[in-house]
Amino acid sequence: MYMYIILLGWILGISFMGAQTPQYLSLYLALTFGLSFLLWVFKYFKFSSTNKPAFKYISLMMIGIFSYLSGVYYADHALEKRLALRPLQNNQTQHMVYIQSINKIKLNDQTQENNQSLRQQKQLKIIQQRVIVLIPNQQPIQMLMYVNDQQAELIKLGHYYQVTGQFKAVHGYAVEGTFDKEKWFLQENLLGILNA
């Protein structure tokens, strides 16, 4: 039963990644650890009150809360570590990239005309390619690279390329109810956009 409570608390804690964490999370974590340890000591030395159902419920609750707070702390630390890897400036870069997955075609409409046939002729194909950017003395990061038709013909799966392009940091909207591109990029483990 204790293992189920520990795992459930851990899963709930990790599922709140990115949510606002309590201000005194470390203090709460230390207090619940201390109380859980104290309850375990009472049970280990078989005090008379350890056989009561109230003691079992309290110990399960303390262990669950400790496990939940541990999951929240771990998730918050992992998110901060991952966000520290992403570059925040829009600048011209030259990096080595590795093509790990197959690209996706995105149609980009460059015209305001109403005529359907003219519109189809002027649509440009832009290729979305997930790449792993290899930065010297740093951990490799995943980005979404945009290339045109001619560049896409040169790119082959499983190869390394030296790419020069404009890096764009991804920012989400501050308006509620809109698609949050920044959050989607984080969920997909993408840390930016590279226009090659």
N, C-alpha and C positions, 0 to 999 in steps of 0.2 A: 504494500500500500504506500509506503514511504517513497519508493522509486517512482510510482505513478505521479505522486504529488510533485516530486522534484522535476520530472520531465515535463509535466503540464505547466508548472510555473516557469520553467526555462523557455518553453515554446511560446507562452504568452508574452514573456519579457522580450524575446527576440522579435515577435510580430509587431511590437510597437517601435521598430526602428524608424528614426526620423521624427517621432512624436516628441513633444516637449517633455524633457526629463525633469524630475524634481530638483530643486535647487540644492538640497543637501543630500543628494543620492548616496554619496560615500558614507555619510553619517548614518543614514537609514540602513545601509548595507551592513555597517559594522554593528549596529544595535541588533538587527535581526540575527546576524551571525552569532553574536554573544548570547542572545536569548536561546537560540537553537542549541548552541553548545552546552549551555547551562541545563537545559531540559534533557539533553542526551546524557550528561553527567548524572542527573537525578535518576534516569532510567538505568544507567550502567550500575550504579550502586544500590539499586532496588529499594528506593525509599518507599514508604507505605502508600503515598499518594499516587504513585505511578500506575497503579492498577485501575484507577478510576477512569471512566470514559471522558470526563472533562479534561484530564491531563492529556489523553491521547488526541482529543480534538485540538487542544491548544498547541501541542507539539506539531501536529500535522499542519496547522495554520501557520505557525512560525517557519517551518521548513518550506512551505509553499511560498510564503512572502519572501523569504531569503532567496529562493530559487528564482522567483520572478524578478526581484531587484538585480540579481546577478545577470540574468538575461538582458535586462534593460541596460545595465552598465556595459556589458560586452557588446551589444548592438550599437550603442552610442559611440563606443571607442572604435569599433570597426568602421562605422560611417565616417567619423572624423579622419581616420587614417586613409580611407579611400578618397575623401574629398581633398585631402592635402596633396594628392598626386596630380590633380587636374590643374593645368595652367589657366590663369584667369585673364590674360591679355590677348587681344586680337593682334597677331603679328605674323610676319612672313617667316616661315620655318623651312628647314631642310633636314629631313630625318630618314632613317632606314625604316621601312615598313615590311611586314610579313602578311601575305594574303592567306587567311585561314579559312574563309568561307566564301560561298558563291555570292555574286553580286545581285542586286535588285535594280530593275529599270523603273525610273520615275519620269513621267511625262511632265514637261515644264511648258506651260502655255505662255508664249511671249507676245501675244496679240490681243487687241481689244475688238476685233472685227466680229460681226454677227454671222457672216457667211460661214457655214459649217465646213465647206471644202477648203476655203482659204485657211481656216483655223487648223485643219488637219495637216496642211502642208507646212505651216509655220511652227508646229509643235516640235520642240527639241527633246531628245532623249538625254536624260542625265542619269548616270549610273551611281547608285548608292553601294558602296563597298565597305564592309567591315574590315578593318585592318588592325594589326597590332603594331604600335609605334615603339620602336626600340631606341630608347634614349640612353646615352652613355652614363654609367654610374647611377642609374635609377631603375626602378621597377618598370617593366614594359606595361603600357597602357593601351586599352582598346579605344579606337575612335571610329567615326563614320566618315569615310572619304568620298567626296563627290568628284566624278570624272566624266568627261564627255565621251562620245562614241569612239573617236579615234584612239583616245587613251585606253578605253576599255578593251579594245582589241589586243593591245599589247600586254595587258595584265593576265597572268596565269595563276591558277590556284596552286598554293604551296610554294611560291617563289618569294624572294626578297627583292625589294626595289628601293632605290634612292629617290625620294620624292621631295619636290619643292612646292610649297603652296601656302595659302593663307589659312591660318588657324583661327577658328571662331569658338569662343566659349559659349556654352549653352546657358540661357537664362529662362526661368519660368515667368509666367504672368502673375501679377499680384491680385488679379481679379478672381474671386471664387467662382467655381462652376465652369471655368474654361479648361481646356486641355493643358496640363502642366508638362511641357516638353522636358524641362529639367528633371523632373521626377521620373519621367519615362526613360530618359537617358540613363539615370542612375540604376533603375530596375534592370535595364538591359546591359549594365556594366560598361557603358560608353561614356567617355569623359570629355568629348568635344567633337567638333566637326573640322575636317581638313578639306579645303577646296584645292585640288591639285591642278 
